[in-house]
Amino acid sequence: MYPTDPVANLAALIACPSVTPQEAGSLTVLEQQLATLSFEVERPIFSEDGTPDVENLLARYGSAGPHLAFAGHTDVVPPGDLQDWRHPPFAAVVENGRLFGRGAVDMKGGIACFVAAVARLHQRNALPQGQISLLITGDEEGPSVNGTEKLLAYALAQGQQYDACLVGEPTNPDALGDMMKIGRRGSLSGVLTLTGRLGHVAYPHLASNPLRAVAAVLQALQQEPLDNGTPDFQPSNLEVTGIDTGNPAVNVIPARVKLAFNIRFNDVWNVASLKGEVQRRVSEALASSSISGDIAQNLEWRERAGEVFLTRDESLVQSLAGAIEQVTGRHPQLSTSGGTSDARFIKNYCPVVEFGLVGQTMHMANEYVALSDLETLTAIYETFITGWFATHA
């Protein structure tokens, strides 16, 4: 029996408590669904020191012709306090036209709909000539080290190359058809450590308080805009996310203070040029500080920086936008807003766009999806698959 019902597909996936990086049976469920559709499935496990091993899924239908990929993740964030849920988070309860469960919209729902779309085409003998692949990871909600990036390299090593990719992340703010993503801002995180000299507050002349330089540094980092935005992106933005001395005593001048920050940046910058700009601002601020000679600085870049990107493949963009408009009657906003996604890895291999469910309840208690949205998204994916292959015949 073909997995043509997105509600049943999703319920089976939600029932697997795949809190990142646990597979918890979710990939097994997906493999079983795809097996009925003649997909060849592999489940490579990737490892790296200091991170948990992660199981992934690579599935392919067809062996020649245009190649369309669908990417996503079956791992979910923890449900939090179970008392905040009206139904158990992995019970997949349907109530009043809604399916409740962790991962319902982020993003097991997108996977369930794509599988249903392919199954409906298969059932009607209407699958286009060509190749369809699924790249599904188990660590998108985690460190994103042993997932999509390594899965793409693994597929390439086997000779698989993709002409385009659709990521099924929830992209719509209010209703299906509102928004699709055609790019993402870059992300750069850092920690600036200013080191002075520990001392007693009653004898400040014997110490050097690094907090006295913080105001100048904060002003330099945040007062002047990084840019004014571009036609495709909003202005770049730096947010200080933490200031910490590690000093619990009120009568001790701290030896050091750490400032953590994150920058979401547009295509005015790349990672290298932005690092240079931040360093310039910090150094100039310290040089102008009255106690700069007694303060040492160390700028450490954290996490894995993500470069900004914009998809310029009009065939891909218009195929998806056209499918959305045909099914919903809405012309989607072509957006580059929001956070990062695994599209930042995929764009190095092929053009990539993102479209999925409404994201209002993602990561929240009582995460849910409307059953009608599952049906609509399945229809959009089905129309998109047919339309994209028609332009590549």
Phi, psi and omega in degrees: 000128183286144180280067185274349183262109182296331179294313178295319178301314183291318180302319179295323179287319180297326181296347177266114184283068188274060176293128188308133006257025184286136176282317171054026178092354185293320179288330175295316177300314181295319179299318179296320178296317183287332180299326179290346183252015176068028174279141169272128189238134171237153180227072181290145176250129181245149185225156172199141182305136176085000179228154179288148172298145182228130175268138182233172179228131175236118183232142181220137173246130181087166184225357181205162178096185180306144189235114178252130180249150171238130183238147178186192182216144177260351177284151182229163175283159178300150183285344183080206182291119183296337179292343179277353183262136177283335174227153176306136189295343180243021181268345179053053181277135175261127180214127176051044176076016179232144175254118183264143174159152178293126182096001183304317178252336183236093342225039177296332179297318178297319178297314181301321181288322180294317177299317179297321180296314178296319181297321180292320176295319179297317182297328180267007185056038184244012177295131183294159174289126181145203185234141174232129179236152170242130175243104186240126182250168179241015180222026178294325179277356179253220184286348181056044180254318185252032184238242192303318182300314180286329178294321177297316178296321178298315180295318180297321179298336178267006177091007180275127177230141186249142177271336180194159180218140173248125175259130187268029178295152175293118185244348187267128181285325186229317184214151177301129182105353181293316194206140167234155182259130177244012179175174179216146172293156173281165179224131180223125181242146179207165174229120177261123177252122175254123185245126177245231181220125180298143179190178179273138182296338180282348182229063185297337180291344179265358182235178175218110187273111182294341179295337179293339179266351186296317183302316180295321180292316179299318179297318181295323183284327192244338187289313181272125180302145176292326177191179181252015182087172180227172179303334184254349186222149173286167180302146174295150185218132175252128176238127172283124186252355178187143173228121189218129174258345185064025186243107180276350186268140180270352181247020179236129172283124184290153178280331184207159174224140180246131176247117176262144181208160174224142178239128169256118192235155182260192187278012166291332188240162160235177185300316183295314182292326180288321175301318179297321180293318179296316180297320179299313182296319180295314183296319179292324179294318179292324180295330181273350181284144183292341182243022186300327182295339181260003185244127175259148180240149173216117181255115183245129180270132187247169179055198177248115183295144177245129179282151174290149174209158178220128180275123183248012178282099186295327179298316180292311183299314184286330176297316180288313180300321179293321178295318179298314182292322180297321184275320188256341186081000180258143173264111188290146171290133177271103193246154171236017185279177175091190182274202179265165175212179178291354173301336180294336175273321186293326184298344177280350184245328181193165174299144185219140173229165182228135174200131179206214186279181174284131189261018187299327185253007182298138180069002181265162167295148181062035173305135181209164173226141175288136179301324179296327178291325177297319179293318181294316180295322177300317179296321178296313180298319180298315179294320180296313180303312180298315182292319181295315180293330178297327179281351181242018181290000000 
